[in-house]
Amino acid sequence: MTVRRLDPILVDRIAAGEVIERPAAAVKELVENAIDAGARAIGVTIAAGGRELIRVVDDGAGMTPEDLALAVERHATSKLPDGDLFAIGTLGFRGEALPSIGSVARLSIATRRHDAPQGSGLVVEAGEKGVVRPVAAAPGTRIEVSDLFIFTPARLKFLKSDRAEAQAVSETLRRLAIAHPDIRFSLEGEHAGAFDWPAEPIGEEGLLRRLGRALGRDFPENALKIDAEREGFRIDGFAGLPTYHRGTSAGVHLSVNGRPVRDKLLLSAVRGAYADVLPSDRHPMLFLDIGCDPRSVDVNVHPAKSEVRFRDPALVRGLVVSGLKAALAAAGHRATTTGGARTLDAFRAVLSMGGGGNAIPRPSFPQAPSWNAPAPVSASTQQPGFSDFAAPSADARAHLAEPSTEALDRPLGAARAQVHETYIVAQTREGVVIVDQHAAHERLVYERLKAERARNGIARQPLLLPEVVELDPVDADRLIAAGSELESLGLLLEAFGPGAVLVREAPSQLAGGNLQRLVRDVADALAEHGTAGSLERRLDHVLATMACHNSVRAGRRMRPEEMDALLREMEITPNSGQCNHGRPTYVELKLSDIERLFGRR
């Protein structure tokens, strides 16, 4: 076979397959060009999911006729003045977007510099460049892409429905809008979820307002400020409380020097930071921008520029993890404000059914293991006509007298009663707090064990009579293999024949617990996490299992002083707003909301 040089238009279409794989990619490239041009307002309009039309209008610097003629040539760009690929300070830099789009669609550009008396226009169709002509144009640039992929029909077959493509465009524009809150962004088009977000002032307040528009109006009041710096790298942004989570990772927004990315290293760091406080199948809501010297990061590793490579990845990962963990720990007992709203919604649903319904909408939190569930309530104890509520157990009244002013001013208030021998009801100055006693105490014990391990190792207590635990031989071997790790956690085991282990010592805080069940659960934890994650994560998972076994169980009557002590310790313990499984430990009902529920407001 004879080697030959490919036709230039064919080369452009091959490049377009890498850079422009769907309408959202074309929007991303065009909007990034507008941002690089210094635009303060960017409007996007699409039709048929971007297949029929993509229009991007900006008020940026615009181009001269000479620049416009060069802009649609391959590898022609204004963004690498010194040709240094190791110090890229713009979002675009390859000079591939416009020629790639022009090779697979009809591309029309009208542009005008702010100091020019008239604009310039150019049309590119199927890779054939027209002549630059004078046109009437507003300052900035207007680009229209019509009939995307009309000249590469095979690519059209791989596109999804108009709705799916429009939603991808919306997601792409939202990510850029979050990374650049000082720019106005708007989107129009069927199925696109149209929006028009004004430019926000530079700073924390402006960013938080933009995040409220993008991630939900509840996000600002459930967000934590993230600000950390180390060896030339800095992270800024806001992260949601652990109990403010979602079922997908769509709410995780990351950028590097203002460039939105979906980088595996950064996503892994976020998961690692939340691993201790979030259910494994849930995802946080956050935005983080990693700022650094452009020479410390390589953005030229993927045609879509969605992945980056750091010169010191371990440093960046450690900074993200430590920054997030520090903010989560500083939040202390805080839980999401939406917990009370969900509770009131459940009450309203029952009241609207006259108390006779059989299904109360419940928050979609993951189910805890069976040993963490409240004791079932017998149907015989339920009141006629109120089948949704069990009859109250004998209340443990914490205070017959009025609570002190000091206790009412505490964040979690003064304990007033225990109901169903599972929930503590506390009174605050502004409302009522309902605490799940087992979930709360589980987190407290877990944090104590972690702190003890960090200081000088967990104290062990020898058993007067060593206990034999029979297991599956594989589980027994796994426990013995992890013996040194378990010993550092206060659990000393020995092999005791095939399929059995002998418990010699146990953590002193777990004295008197059910060691048979504890050892079996530890074996399950090692089976699930024994080959994945760092040693610290594996140890933390085992500690969480141990903490659950030593927590106040649902169904146990608590004394008044125990309830108050639990509330006070929650107020000073990191991450006490959620249990080890990521469920909230309490909900707060504002008095004003309760009054509205009963029509008093």
C-alpha positions as semicolon CSV with decimal commas, in nm:
position;residue;x (nm);y (nm);z (nm)
1;M;0,000;0,000;0,000
2;T;0,112;0,355;-0,077
3;V;0,148;0,608;0,202
4;R;-0,027;0,935;0,121
5;R;-0,107;1,259;0,297
6;L;-0,470;1,295;0,407
7;D;-0,687;1,572;0,273
8;P;-0,684;1,874;0,516
9;I;-1,065;1,871;0,551
10;L;-1,056;1,499;0,634
11;V;-0,788;1,575;0,895
12;D;-1,020;1,835;1,049
13;R;-1,308;1,587;1,062
14;I;-1,088;1,329;1,233
15;A;-0,986;1,594;1,486
16;A;-1,351;1,689;1,533
17;G;-1,422;1,332;1,641
18;E;-1,185;1,383;1,935
19;V;-1,276;1,738;2,032
20;I;-1,647;1,763;1,935
21;E;-1,813;1,432;2,016
22;R;-2,156;1,583;2,096
23;P;-2,331;1,924;2,104
24;A;-2,231;1,984;2,467
25;A;-1,864;1,964;2,366
26;A;-1,915;2,230;2,098
27;V;-2,087;2,456;2,352
28;K;-1,802;2,404;2,597
29;E;-1,537;2,503;2,342
30;L;-1,725;2,812;2,224
31;V;-1,809;2,934;2,575
32;E;-1,449;2,882;2,690
33;N;-1,337;3,099;2,398
34;A;-1,582;3,369;2,514
35;I;-1,447;3,353;2,871
36;D;-1,090;3,380;2,744
37;A;-1,198;3,686;2,543
38;G;-1,296;3,863;2,866
39;A;-1,673;3,839;2,821
40;R;-1,892;3,965;3,105
41;A;-2,213;3,818;2,961
42;I;-2,254;3,496;2,761
43;G;-2,583;3,376;2,611
44;V;-2,638;3,030;2,465
45;T;-2,935;2,919;2,254
46;I;-2,986;2,565;2,122
47;A;-3,244;2,386;1,907
48;A;-3,305;2,010;1,885
49;G;-3,055;1,950;2,166
50;G;-2,789;2,142;1,972
51;R;-2,818;1,931;1,658
52;E;-2,996;2,197;1,453
53;L;-2,861;2,511;1,616
54;I;-2,605;2,630;1,869
55;R;-2,579;3,007;1,911
56;V;-2,325;3,164;2,148
57;V;-2,326;3,542;2,192
58;D;-2,073;3,724;2,412
59;D;-1,960;4,080;2,482
60;G;-1,591;3,996;2,487
61;A;-1,299;4,160;2,308
62;G;-1,407;4,058;1,958
63;M;-1,171;4,008;1,661
64;T;-1,027;4,211;1,377
65;P;-1,090;4,091;1,018
66;E;-0,735;3,952;1,006
67;D;-0,780;3,761;1,332
68;L;-1,115;3,624;1,215
69;A;-0,963;3,486;0,896
70;L;-0,696;3,304;1,098
71;A;-0,928;3,187;1,376
72;V;-1,085;2,913;1,162
73;E;-0,747;2,773;1,053
74;R;-0,611;2,467;1,232
75;H;-0,382;2,538;1,526
76;A;-0,424;2,914;1,497
77;T;-0,473;3,071;1,841
78;S;-0,413;3,392;2,034
79;K;-0,365;3,211;2,365
80;L;-0,003;3,096;2,354
81;P;0,188;3,417;2,283
82;D;0,523;3,265;2,385
83;G;0,445;2,906;2,281
84;D;0,495;2,774;2,636
85;L;0,275;2,465;2,686
86;F;0,388;2,440;3,048
87;A;0,232;2,771;3,157
88;I;-0,121;2,773;3,013
89;G;-0,330;3,046;3,173
90;T;-0,636;3,024;2,947
91;L;-0,916;2,769;2,907
92;G;-0,844;2,714;2,536
93;F;-0,502;2,688;2,375
94;R;-0,495;2,430;2,093
95;G;-0,668;2,630;1,820
96;E;-0,874;2,325;1,717
97;A;-1,232;2,410;1,817
98;L;-1,346;2,641;1,536
99;P;-1,189;2,448;1,243
100;S;-1,315;2,119;1,389
101;I;-1,672;2,252;1,419
102;G;-1,653;2,411;1,075
103;S;-1,554;2,080;0,919
104;V;-1,866;1,895;1,039
105;A;-2,130;2,173;1,039
106;R;-2,222;2,514;0,900
107;L;-2,033;2,775;1,103
108;S;-2,119;3,145;1,093
109;I;-1,921;3,408;1,288
110;A;-1,993;3,779;1,331
111;T;-1,750;3,976;1,547
112;R;-1,653;4,333;1,627
113;R;-1,392;4,488;1,849
114;H;-1,516;4,758;2,087
115;D;-1,308;5,028;1,917
116;A;-1,403;4,924;1,560
117;P;-1,667;5,115;1,357
118;Q;-1,806;4,793;1,203
119;G;-1,790;4,418;1,244
120;S;-1,662;4,132;1,033
121;G;-1,841;3,814;0,926
122;L;-1,727;3,475;0,800
123;V;-1,899;3,150;0,703
124;V;-1,739;2,805;0,703
125;E;-1,930;2,510;0,554
126;A;-1,801;2,153;0,541
127;G;-1,450;2,283;0,599
128;E;-1,466;2,532;0,313
129;K;-1,384;2,882;0,439
130;G;-1,567;3,178;0,287
131;V;-1,451;3,535;0,251
132;V;-1,438;3,777;0,545
133;R;-1,698;4,048;0,483
134;P;-1,805;4,365;0,669
135;V;-2,125;4,310;0,872
136;A;-2,334;4,496;1,128
137;A;-2,245;4,351;1,468
138;A;-2,254;4,446;1,834
139;P;-1,924;4,457;2,023
140;G;-1,814;4,103;2,100
141;T;-1,871;3,783;1,903
142;R;-2,175;3,592;1,780
143;I;-2,124;3,232;1,661
144;E;-2,391;3,009;1,510
145;V;-2,343;2,638;1,444
146;S;-2,614;2,489;1,222
147;D;-2,675;2,123;1,136
148;L;-2,401;1,979;1,354
149;F;-2,249;1,657;1,208
150;I;-2,444;1,694;0,883
151;F;-2,125;1,616;0,695
152;T;-2,041;1,314;0,917
153;P;-2,376;1,126;0,929
154;A;-2,222;0,832;1,117
155;R;-2,167;1,060;1,416
156;L;-2,538;1,152;1,424
157;K;-2,628;0,789;1,490
158;F;-2,442;0,796;1,820
159;L;-2,619;1,102;1,959
160;K;-2,889;1,054;2,220
161;S;-3,237;1,206;2,224
162;D;-3,287;1,582;2,196
163;R;-3,376;1,592;2,566
164;A;-3,060;1,405;2,672
165;E;-2,835;1,622;2,454
166;A;-3,003;1,942;2,577
167;Q;-2,953;1,836;2,939
168;A;-2,586;1,764;2,867
169;V;-2,551;2,116;2,726
170;S;-2,719;2,258;3,036
171;E;-2,488;2,063;3,268
172;T;-2,179;2,179;3,076
173;L;-2,284;2,545;3,090
174;R;-2,374;2,520;3,459
175;R;-2,027;2,388;3,544
176;L;-1,867;2,678;3,362
177;A;-2,105;2,923;3,529
178;I;-2,017;2,790;3,875
179;A;-1,644;2,825;3,806
180;H;-1,695;3,186;3,686
181;P;-1,964;3,349;3,903
182;D;-1,859;3,701;3,798
183;I;-1,992;3,638;3,443
184;R;-2,359;3,642;3,344
185;F;-2,472;3,315;3,183
186;S;-2,801;3,238;3,013
187;L;-2,938;2,935;2,829
188;E;-3,245;2,902;2,607
189;G;-3,383;2,601;2,425
190;E;-3,637;2,323;2,450
191;H;-3,559;2,056;2,716
192;A;-3,252;2,258;2,822
193;G;-3,375;2,383;3,160
194;A;-3,347;2,749;3,061
195;F;-3,184;2,986;3,308
196;D;-3,045;3,338;3,326
197;W;-2,795;3,389;3,607
198;P;-2,672;3,745;3,664
199;A;-2,306;3,821;3,724
200;E;-2,222;3,802;4,095
201;P;-1,973;4,020;4,282
202;I;-1,626;3,873;4,319
203;G;-1,575;3,704;4,657
204;E;-1,730;3,448;4,890
205;E;-2,075;3,604;4,895
206;G;-2,101;3,611;4,516
207;L;-1,981;3,253;4,482
208;L;-2,227;3,132;4,744
209;R;-2,516;3,304;4,565
210;R;-2,415;3,141;4,234
211;L;-2,394;2,801;4,409
212;G;-2,740;2,858;4,554
213;R;-2,875;2,901;4,200
214;A;-2,689;2,596;4,068
215;L;-2,710;2,348;4,357
216;G;-3,039;2,450;4,517
217;R;-3,161;2,734;4,733
218;D;-3,101;2,523;5,048
219;F;-2,731;2,485;4,971
220;P;-2,597;2,816;5,113
221;E;-2,737;2,753;5,462
222;N;-2,602;2,397;5,457
223;A;-2,256;2,478;5,320
224;L;-1,915;2,500;5,487
225;K;-1,640;2,737;5,372
226;I;-1,330;2,557;5,246
227;D;-1,002;2,746;5,253
228;A;-0,669;2,563;5,272
229;E;-0,320;2,623;5,139
230;R;-0,001;2,420;5,120
231;E;0,325;2,452;4,923
232;G;0,191;2,670;4,642
233;F;-0,151;2,504;4,612
234;R;-0,472;2,655;4,746
235;I;-0,830;2,529;4,756
236;D;-1,130;2,759;4,786
237;G;-1,500;2,689;4,775
238;F;-1,794;2,554;4,970
239;A;-1,886;2,198;5,067
240;G;-2,223;2,072;5,182
241;L;-2,280;1,916;5,523
242;P;-2,261;1,535;5,519
243;T;-2,637;1,503;5,567
244;Y;-2,693;1,726;5,261
245;H;-2,620;1,459;5,001
246;R;-2,747;1,325;4,669
247;G;-2,777;0,990;4,492
248;T;-2,536;1,084;4,209
249;S;-2,210;1,275;4,178
250;A;-2,373;1,547;3,965
251;G;-2,348;1,786;4,262
252;V;-1,968;1,754;4,285
253;H;-1,812;2,050;4,100
254;L;-1,435;2,086;4,073
255;S;-1,215;2,330;3,887
256;V;-0,843;2,393;3,850
257;N;-0,745;2,758;3,797
258;G;-1,102;2,824;3,684
259;R;-1,116;2,525;3,447
260;P;-1,403;2,281;3,527
261;V;-1,267;1,925;3,542
262;R;-1,387;1,572;3,617
263;D;-1,052;1,447;3,740
264;K;-1,020;1,100;3,896
265;L;-0,760;1,211;4,150
266;L;-0,976;1,496;4,280
267;L;-1,295;1,287;4,283
268;S;-1,112;1,019;4,480
269;A;-0,993;1,282;4,729
270;V;-1,350;1,406;4,781
271;R;-1,476;1,050;4,838
272;G;-1,194;0,989;5,085
273;A;-1,274;1,304;5,283
274;Y;-1,644;1,215;5,312
275;A;-1,593;0,839;5,355
276;D;-1,626;0,861;5,733
277;V;-1,951;1,059;5,736
278;L;-2,142;0,966;5,421
279;P;-2,320;0,645;5,312
280;S;-2,125;0,458;5,046
281;D;-2,400;0,500;4,787
282;R;-2,449;0,875;4,839
283;H;-2,250;1,176;4,712
284;P;-2,178;1,521;4,861
285;M;-2,268;1,860;4,715
286;L;-1,972;2,095;4,678
287;F;-1,761;2,325;4,464
288;L;-1,383;2,343;4,502
289;D;-1,135;2,543;4,295
290;I;-0,772;2,436;4,311
291;G;-0,546;2,731;4,246
292;C;-0,178;2,686;4,161
293;D;0,104;2,797;3,935
294;P;0,012;2,685;3,581
295;R;0,352;2,514;3,563
296;S;0,244;2,281;3,845
297;V;-0,039;2,126;3,643
298;D;-0,058;1,983;3,292
299;V;-0,394;2,048;3,122
300;N;-0,276;1,913;2,785
301;V;-0,348;1,545;2,858
302;H;-0,692;1,498;2,700
303;P;-0,858;1,650;2,389
304;A;-1,162;1,753;2,594
305;K;-0,936;1,914;2,861
306;S;-1,155;1,760;3,133
307;E;-0,863;1,581;3,299
308;V;-0,543;1,727;3,438
309;R;-0,216;1,594;3,570
310;F;-0,048;1,750;3,873
311;R;0,326;1,758;3,922
312;D;0,274;1,644;4,284
313;P;-0,056;1,450;4,293
314;A;-0,005;1,323;4,649
315;L;0,028;1,680;4,775
316;V;-0,293;1,790;4,599
317;R;-0,491;1,488;4,718
318;G;-0,373;1,536;5,075
319;L;-0,463;1,905;5,066
320;V;-0,816;1,836;4,942
321;V;-0,875;1,558;5,197
322;S;-0,734;1,753;5,492
323;G;-0,913;2,074;5,393
324;L;-1,250;1,903;5,367
325;K;-1,201;1,697;5,684
326;A;-1,101;2,004;5,883
327;A;-1,414;2,192;5,772
328;L;-1,640;1,894;5,845
329;A;-1,488;1,848;6,190
330;A;-1,522;2,219;6,267
331;A;-1,894;2,199;6,182
332;G;-1,936;1,989;6,498
333;H;-2,295;1,882;6,557
334;R;-2,444;2,077;6,264
335;A;-2,697;1,889;6,053
336;T;-2,890;2,004;5,749
337;T;-3,175;2,250;5,787
338;T;-3,381;2,038;5,548
339;G;-3,433;1,761;5,808
340;G;-3,698;1,960;5,991
341;A;-3,874;2,047;5,666
342;R;-3,897;1,678;5,570
343;T;-4,037;1,598;5,913
344;L;-4,303;1,868;5,886
345;D;-4,392;1,748;5,535
346;A;-4,452;1,401;5,678
347;F;-4,678;1,547;5,947
348;R;-4,872;1,749;5,690
349;A;-4,925;1,437;5,479
350;V;-5,075;1,253;5,776
351;L;-5,293;1,548;5,876
352;S;-5,420;1,584;5,519
353;M;-5,531;1,218;5,532
354;G;-5,716;1,274;5,855
355;G;-5,482;1,047;6,050
356;G;-5,606;0,733;5,876
357;G;-5,342;0,689;5,604
358;N;-5,112;0,395;5,599
359;A;-4,801;0,541;5,438
360;I;-4,597;0,835;5,564
361;P;-4,342;0,977;5,322
362;R;-4,002;0,925;5,478
363;P;-3,663;1,082;5,403
364;S;-3,458;0,866;5,166
365;F;-3,175;0,779;5,402
366;P;-3,006;0,441;5,368
367;Q;-3,132;0,165;5,592
368;A;-2,906;0,089;5,884
369;P;-2,798;-0,269;5,958
370;S;-3,046;-0,481;6,147
371;W;-2,864;-0,439;6,476
372;N;-2,910;-0,062;6,446
373;A;-3,287;-0,065;6,393
374;P;-3,535;0,041;6,664
375;A;-3,724;-0,235;6,834
376;P;-4,052;-0,315;6,653
377;V;-4,372;-0,187;6,808
378;S;-4,654;-0,430;6,856
379;A;-4,970;-0,356;6,661
380;S;-5,174;-0,423;6,974
381;T;-5,035;-0,108;7,134
382;Q;-5,147;0,123;6,853
383;Q;-5,434;0,367;6,894
384;P;-5,744;0,307;6,681
385;G;-5,759;0,550;6,390
386;F;-5,390;0,639;6,412
387;S;-5,229;0,336;6,253
388;D;-4,925;0,536;6,138
389;F;-4,808;0,606;6,492
390;A;-4,727;0,358;6,764
391;A;-4,873;0,432;7,104
392;P;-4,612;0,612;7,313
393;S;-4,409;0,408;7,555
394;A;-4,387;0,517;7,916
395;D;-4,216;0,855;7,889
396;A;-3,895;0,929;8,071
397;R;-3,952;1,289;8,178
398;A;-3,617;1,464;8,197
399;H;-3,740;1,770;8,386
400;L;-4,064;1,828;8,568
401;A;-3,959;2,186;8,639
402;E;-3,892;2,449;8,377
403;P;-3,552;2,407;8,206
404;S;-3,282;2,658;8,289
405;T;-3,217;2,957;8,066
406;E;-2,862;2,834;8,007
407;A;-2,983;2,495;7,883
408;L;-3,240;2,651;7,649
409;D;-2,967;2,864;7,491
410;R;-2,756;2,560;7,410
411;P;-2,753;2,455;7,040
412;L;-2,934;2,129;7,117
413;G;-3,136;2,266;7,407
414;A;-3,254;2,101;7,728
415;A;-3,367;1,738;7,733
416;R;-3,737;1,723;7,824
417;A;-3,841;1,363;7,760
418;Q;-3,760;1,029;7,605
419;V;-4,033;0,882;7,384
420;H;-4,063;0,525;7,255
421;E;-3,743;0,464;7,453
422;T;-3,557;0,562;7,135
423;Y;-3,585;0,937;7,081
424;I;-3,484;1,225;7,306
425;V;-3,702;1,535;7,281
426;A;-3,520;1,857;7,371
427;Q;-3,650;2,213;7,394
428;T;-3,453;2,506;7,253
429;R;-3,521;2,877;7,260
430;E;-3,650;2,862;6,901
431;G;-3,815;2,520;6,877
432;V;-3,777;2,149;6,938
433;V;-3,492;1,903;6,871
434;I;-3,556;1,528;6,829
435;V;-3,245;1,309;6,875
436;D;-3,202;0,945;6,775
437;Q;-3,022;0,824;7,087
438;H;-2,853;0,523;6,926
439;A;-2,733;0,706;6,615
440;A;-2,598;0,996;6,822
441;H;-2,419;0,782;7,078
442;E;-2,275;0,563;6,803
443;R;-2,098;0,866;6,652
444;L;-1,975;0,981;6,994
445;V;-1,822;0,642;7,074
446;Y;-1,666;0,623;6,729
447;E;-1,500;0,965;6,764
448;R;-1,373;0,869;7,110
449;L;-1,217;0,548;6,974
450;K;-1,051;0,735;6,686
451;A;-0,910;0,999;6,920
452;E;-0,784;0,731;7,159
453;R;-0,618;0,541;6,874
454;A;-0,450;0,859;6,750
455;R;-0,313;0,944;7,097
456;N;-0,164;0,621;7,223
457;G;-0,359;0,326;7,087
458;I;-0,685;0,186;7,214
459;A;-0,676;0,052;7,569
460;R;-0,731;-0,324;7,593
461;Q;-0,887;-0,530;7,871
462;P;-0,791;-0,898;7,914
463;L;-1,088;-1,135;7,936
464;L;-1,113;-1,345;8,250
465;L;-1,244;-1,628;8,033
466;P;-1,127;-1,609;7,669
467;E;-1,418;-1,647;7,428
468;V;-1,422;-1,885;7,130
469;V;-1,593;-1,758;6,815
470;E;-1,673;-2,009;6,540
471;L;-1,658;-1,875;6,186
472;D;-1,626;-1,974;5,825
473;P;-1,262;-2,092;5,777
474;V;-1,201;-1,815;5,522
475;D;-1,325;-1,549;5,765
476;A;-1,116;-1,695;6,046
477;D;-0,803;-1,686;5,828
478;R;-0,880;-1,327;5,729
479;L;-0,905;-1,223;6,095
480;I;-0,578;-1,390;6,189
481;A;-0,403;-1,232;5,888
482;A;-0,519;-0,889;6,009
483;G;-0,414;-0,966;6,366
484;S;-0,162;-0,681;6,401
485;E;-0,412;-0,425;6,274
486;L;-0,685;-0,554;6,506
487;E;-0,445;-0,558;6,801
488;S;-0,384;-0,185;6,747
489;L;-0,760;-0,145;6,780
490;G;-0,768;-0,332;7,110
491;L;-0,888;-0,670;6,980
492;L;-0,641;-0,952;7,045
493;L;-0,727;-1,275;6,862
494;E;-0,561;-1,615;6,831
495;A;-0,625;-1,905;6,595
496;F;-0,826;-2,181;6,764
497;G;-0,834;-2,467;6,519
498;P;-0,995;-2,458;6,172
499;G;-1,281;-2,213;6,147
500;A;-1,251;-2,057;6,494
501;V;-1,069;-1,775;6,676
502;L;-1,006;-1,714;7,044
503;V;-1,069;-1,362;7,181
504;R;-0,803;-1,290;7,446
505;E;-0,849;-0,914;7,490
506;A;-1,109;-0,659;7,382
507;P;-1,123;-0,277;7,382
508;S;-1,193;-0,156;7,733
509;Q;-1,475;0,068;7,608
510;L;-1,653;-0,241;7,474
511;A;-1,629;-0,444;7,792
512;G;-1,945;-0,645;7,851
513;G;-2,058;-0,626;7,488
514;N;-2,155;-0,913;7,261
515;L;-1,810;-1,028;7,145
516;Q;-1,950;-1,305;6,925
517;R;-2,141;-1,059;6,711
518;L;-1,857;-0,804;6,722
519;V;-1,600;-1,049;6,584
520;R;-1,834;-1,167;6,309
521;D;-1,907;-0,809;6,203
522;V;-1,536;-0,726;6,204
523;A;-1,478;-1,026;5,977
524;D;-1,749;-0,894;5,742
525;A;-1,588;-0,550;5,744
526;L;-1,250;-0,696;5,651
527;A;-1,409;-0,902;5,373
528;E;-1,564;-0,589;5,225
529;H;-1,273;-0,347;5,271
530;G;-0,974;-0,577;5,312
531;T;-0,833;-0,515;4,966
532;A;-0,953;-0,162;4,892
533;G;-0,857;0,171;5,038
534;S;-0,583;0,276;5,272
535;L;-0,504;0,111;5,603
536;E;-0,653;0,408;5,788
537;R;-0,987;0,369;5,609
538;R;-0,995;-0,002;5,686
539;L;-0,922;0,062;6,051
540;D;-1,185;0,336;6,068
541;H;-1,444;0,101;5,922
542;V;-1,365;-0,160;6,188
543;L;-1,378;0,109;6,459
544;A;-1,721;0,215;6,333
545;T;-1,839;-0,144;6,370
546;M;-1,703;-0,157;6,724
547;A;-1,865;0,176;6,813
548;C;-2,205;0,050;6,706
549;H;-2,180;-0,241;6,947
550;N;-2,115;-0,015;7,243
551;S;-2,380;0,247;7,174
552;V;-2,699;0,315;7,363
553;R;-2,952;0,085;7,201
554;A;-3,295;0,184;7,081
555;G;-3,541;0,066;7,345
556;R;-3,325;0,149;7,646
557;R;-3,470;0,387;7,908
558;M;-3,233;0,676;7,978
559;R;-3,209;0,882;8,295
560;P;-3,252;1,262;8,273
561;E;-2,886;1,328;8,343
562;E;-2,784;1,079;8,071
563;M;-2,996;1,257;7,814
564;D;-2,850;1,598;7,898
565;A;-2,496;1,455;7,899
566;L;-2,555;1,307;7,552
567;L;-2,672;1,644;7,416
568;R;-2,378;1,831;7,567
569;E;-2,124;1,585;7,427
570;M;-2,285;1,604;7,083
571;E;-2,234;1,982;7,086
572;I;-1,856;1,948;7,124
573;T;-1,794;1,636;6,914
574;P;-1,688;1,663;6,547
575;N;-1,928;1,515;6,290
576;S;-2,196;1,442;6,552
577;G;-2,469;1,566;6,318
578;Q;-2,468;1,225;6,147
579;C;-2,409;0,868;6,258
580;N;-2,141;0,634;6,122
581;H;-2,378;0,531;5,840
582;G;-2,434;0,891;5,725
583;R;-2,788;0,927;5,863
584;P;-2,878;1,240;6,063
585;T;-2,860;1,203;6,440
586;Y;-3,124;1,470;6,503
587;V;-3,380;1,696;6,340
588;E;-3,471;2,044;6,453
589;L;-3,824;2,184;6,423
590;K;-3,850;2,562;6,442
591;L;-4,136;2,689;6,658
592;S;-4,256;2,914;6,374
593;D;-4,286;2,613;6,141
594;I;-4,476;2,412;6,400
595;E;-4,715;2,704;6,454
596;R;-4,779;2,722;6,079
597;L;-4,845;2,348;6,077
598;F;-5,132;2,402;6,320
599;G;-5,256;2,721;6,156
600;R;-5,136;2,948;6,437
601;R;-4,950;3,170;6,188
